[in-house]
């Protein structure tokens, strides 16, 4: 053990469907959602399609910015 604490509510990488549903829930364009996590609209679309995996840190940032964290 390194002495680092692990949060009980640690965020994990989301599934493509989760990404798509959250963006739609907040009526965001892919461009707007991408800008919230310092990414392009193209990157956001790839995460939604499952062509790339969104890392947990970006997902946590997105949730924080929409007020869910």
N, CA, C and O of each residue as an XYZ file, in Angstrom:
276
protein
N       0.846     -1.190      0.000
C       0.000      0.000      0.000
C       0.880      1.238      0.000
O       1.871      1.310      0.728
N       0.520      2.187     -0.801
C       1.318      3.400     -0.933
C       0.876      4.509      0.004
O       1.548      5.537      0.087
N      -0.216      4.339      0.701
C      -0.706      5.367      1.591
C      -1.713      6.296      0.951
O      -2.196      7.223      1.601
N      -2.044      6.066     -0.329
C      -3.040      6.896     -0.999
C      -4.435      6.392     -0.671
O      -4.693      5.189     -0.689
N      -5.312      7.303     -0.377
C      -6.693      6.936     -0.096
C      -7.459      6.800     -1.408
O      -7.204      7.529     -2.367
N      -8.375      5.882     -1.438
C      -9.239      5.700     -2.604
C     -10.639      6.108     -2.190
O     -11.195      5.577     -1.229
N     -11.195      7.040     -2.912
C     -12.533      7.529     -2.587
C     -13.567      6.439     -2.822
O     -13.498      5.700     -3.804
N     -14.508      6.352     -1.926
C     -15.571      5.362     -2.064
C     -16.433      5.645     -3.281
O     -17.042      4.732     -3.839
N     -16.490      6.899     -3.696
C     -17.310      7.280     -4.837
C     -16.462      7.571     -6.071
O     -16.786      8.449     -6.870
N     -15.377      6.825     -6.212
C     -14.463      7.022     -7.343
C     -15.198      6.825     -8.669
O     -16.015      5.917     -8.818
N     -14.891      7.686     -9.611
C     -15.512      7.632    -10.932
C     -14.719      6.686    -11.827
O     -13.490      6.648    -11.773
N     -15.431      5.928    -12.643
C     -14.786      5.057    -13.620
C     -15.126      5.555    -15.023
O     -16.027      6.374    -15.201
N     -14.409      5.062    -15.993
C     -14.658      5.461    -17.383
C     -16.087      5.080    -17.771
O     -16.537      3.973    -17.475
N     -16.797      5.990    -18.431
C     -18.194      5.724    -18.789
C     -18.332      4.865    -20.045
O     -17.408      4.757    -20.851
N     -19.486      4.271    -20.184
C     -19.836      3.543    -21.402
C     -20.335      4.560    -22.432
O     -20.825      5.624    -22.052
N     -20.220      4.255    -23.723
C     -20.686      5.196    -24.750
C     -22.134      5.650    -24.557
O     -22.443      6.822    -24.774
N     -23.009      4.759    -24.160
C     -24.406      5.121    -23.950
C     -24.589      6.136    -22.836
O     -25.446      7.016    -22.927
N     -23.791      6.019    -21.787
C     -23.863      6.982    -20.691
C     -23.477      8.374    -21.173
O     -24.106      9.367    -20.808
N     -22.450      8.434    -21.984
C     -21.957      9.715    -22.496
C     -23.045     10.374    -23.343
O     -23.348     11.556    -23.180
N     -23.616      9.601    -24.235
C     -24.669     10.088    -25.133
C     -25.888     10.573    -24.328
O     -26.425     11.648    -24.595
N     -26.311      9.779    -23.352
C     -27.493     10.110    -22.556
C     -27.294     11.380    -21.732
O     -28.200     12.210    -21.651
N     -26.130     11.539    -21.124
C     -25.877     12.732    -20.301
C     -25.834     13.990    -21.153
O     -26.347     15.034    -20.751
N     -25.226     13.895    -22.326
C     -25.170     15.075    -23.198
C     -26.579     15.475    -23.610
O     -26.919     16.658    -23.607
N     -27.396     14.493    -23.964
C     -28.776     14.764    -24.370
C     -29.599     15.311    -23.201
O     -30.430     16.200    -23.384
N     -29.365     14.781    -22.011
C     -30.083     15.229    -20.820
C     -29.894     16.729    -20.575
O     -30.810     17.407    -20.110
N     -28.711     17.235    -20.887
C     -28.415     18.647    -20.668
C     -28.503     19.480    -21.949
O     -28.075     20.634    -21.976
N     -29.058     18.891    -23.005
C     -29.249     19.603    -24.282
C     -27.972     20.277    -24.774
O     -27.992     21.439    -25.181
N     -26.876     19.550    -24.736
C     -25.594     20.093    -25.182
C     -25.238     19.554    -26.553
O     -25.535     18.404    -26.875
N     -24.608     20.380    -27.351
C     -24.037     19.889    -28.606
C     -22.750     19.153    -28.264
O     -22.214     19.300    -27.166
N     -22.261     18.365    -29.204
C     -20.984     17.688    -28.993
C     -19.868     18.714    -28.824
O     -18.930     18.507    -28.055
N     -19.981     19.813    -29.547
C     -18.969     20.867    -29.430
C     -18.969     21.461    -28.029
O     -17.911     21.611    -27.419
N     -20.155     21.803    -27.509
C     -20.256     22.395    -26.175
C     -19.791     21.417    -25.095
O     -19.076     21.801    -24.169
N     -20.199     20.163    -25.218
C     -19.790     19.158    -24.241
C     -18.274     18.948    -24.287
O     -17.622     18.847    -23.247
N     -17.727     18.885    -25.489
C     -16.287     18.723    -25.629
C     -15.517     19.875    -25.019
O     -14.504     19.671    -24.349
N     -15.999     21.091    -25.252
C     -15.323     22.264    -24.694
C     -15.317     22.236    -23.170
O     -14.382     22.732    -22.542
N     -16.349     21.663    -22.582
C     -16.412     21.575    -21.116
C     -15.281     20.730    -20.544
O     -14.848     20.947    -19.412
N     -14.801     19.762    -21.333
C     -13.733     18.869    -20.850
C     -12.441     19.046    -21.645
O     -11.570     18.175    -21.643
N     -12.334     20.193    -22.325
C     -11.126     20.542    -23.078
C     -10.829     19.533    -24.187
O      -9.697     19.078    -24.352
N     -11.870     19.198    -24.938
C     -11.741     18.268    -26.059
C     -12.530     18.826    -27.245
O     -13.312     19.765    -27.097
N     -12.318     18.245    -28.399
C     -13.024     18.676    -29.605
C     -14.363     17.954    -29.727
O     -14.615     16.957    -29.051
N     -15.209     18.479    -30.600
C     -16.480     17.809    -30.887
C     -16.218     16.431    -31.486
O     -16.934     15.474    -31.192
N     -15.203     16.337    -32.317
C     -14.852     15.062    -32.939
C     -14.485     14.019    -31.876
O     -14.907     12.866    -31.966
N     -13.713     14.419    -30.889
C     -13.353     13.497    -29.806
C     -14.609     13.056    -29.057
O     -14.767     11.882    -28.723
N     -15.501     14.017    -28.799
C     -16.741     13.681    -28.083
C     -17.547     12.654    -28.867
O     -18.040     11.682    -28.296
N     -17.682     12.868    -30.178
C     -18.431     11.911    -31.010
C     -17.799     10.530    -30.962
O     -18.507      9.524    -30.918
N     -16.479     10.472    -30.970
C     -15.799      9.169    -30.902
C     -16.070      8.477    -29.575
O     -16.226      7.257    -29.533
N     -16.127      9.240    -28.497
C     -16.458      8.646    -27.193
C     -17.882      8.112    -27.205
O     -18.144      7.026    -26.688
N     -18.803      8.867    -27.791
C     -20.200      8.426    -27.843
C     -20.392      7.182    -28.703
O     -21.237      6.342    -28.391
N     -19.633      7.055    -29.761
C     -19.745      5.891    -30.655
C     -18.957      4.690    -30.145
O     -19.136      3.576    -30.638
N     -18.098      4.908    -29.173
C     -17.284      3.812    -28.665
C     -16.012      3.597    -29.456
O     -15.328      2.591    -29.268
N     -15.679      4.537    -30.347
C     -14.445      4.430    -31.129
C     -13.225      4.736    -30.267
O     -12.114      4.297    -30.564
N     -13.448      5.498    -29.191
C     -12.400      5.801    -28.212
C     -13.033      5.709    -26.833
O     -14.247      5.846    -26.687
N     -12.206      5.477    -25.827
C     -12.696      5.419    -24.452
C     -12.409      6.740    -23.755
O     -11.271      7.206    -23.732
N     -13.451      7.337    -23.188
C     -13.257      8.563    -22.412
C     -12.622      8.174    -21.080
O     -13.076      7.243    -20.415
N     -11.577      8.890    -20.699
C     -10.944      8.577    -19.420
C     -11.811      9.081    -18.270
O     -12.605     10.009    -18.430
N     -11.648      8.463    -17.130
C     -12.467      8.774    -15.968
C     -12.322     10.226    -15.525
O     -13.287     10.819    -15.044
N     -11.142     10.808    -15.678
C     -10.931     12.194    -15.253
C     -11.795     13.162    -16.062
O     -12.366     14.096    -15.500
N     -11.894     12.951    -17.362
C     -12.741     13.825    -18.185
C     -14.210     13.627    -17.850
O     -14.975     14.591    -17.815
N     -14.607     12.388    -17.604
C     -15.990     12.113    -17.244
C     -16.330     12.793    -15.912
O     -17.400     13.385    -15.770
N     -15.432     12.706    -14.956
C     -15.642     13.364    -13.671
C     -15.738     14.880    -13.858
O     -16.591     15.520    -13.242
N     -14.884     15.456    -14.690
C     -14.928     16.887    -14.962
C     -16.275     17.269    -15.581
O     -16.878     18.270    -15.194
N     -16.739     16.475    -16.535
C     -18.027     16.746    -17.166
C     -19.139     16.720    -16.122
O     -19.960     17.636    -16.068
N     -19.171     15.682    -15.297
C     -20.201     15.565    -14.266
C     -20.136     16.741    -13.299
O     -21.172     17.251    -12.871
N     -18.939     17.170    -12.955
C     -18.763     18.320    -12.068
C     -19.335     19.581    -12.703
O     -20.035     20.351    -12.046
N     -19.037     19.786    -13.971
C     -19.468     21.012    -14.636
C     -20.979     21.065    -14.882
O     -21.551     22.152    -14.971
N     -21.619     19.918    -14.992
C     -23.076     19.935    -15.158
C     -23.790     19.865    -13.800
O     -25.018     19.824    -13.736
N     -23.012     19.851    -12.731
C     -23.578     19.906    -11.389
C     -23.946     18.588    -10.761
O     -24.724     18.556     -9.808
N     -23.410     17.500    -11.269
C     -23.740     16.178    -10.706
C     -22.646     15.624     -9.796
O     -22.777     14.515     -9.276
N     -21.601     16.365     -9.603
C     -20.503     15.846     -8.770
C     -20.306     16.709     -7.579
O     -19.430     16.439     -6.758
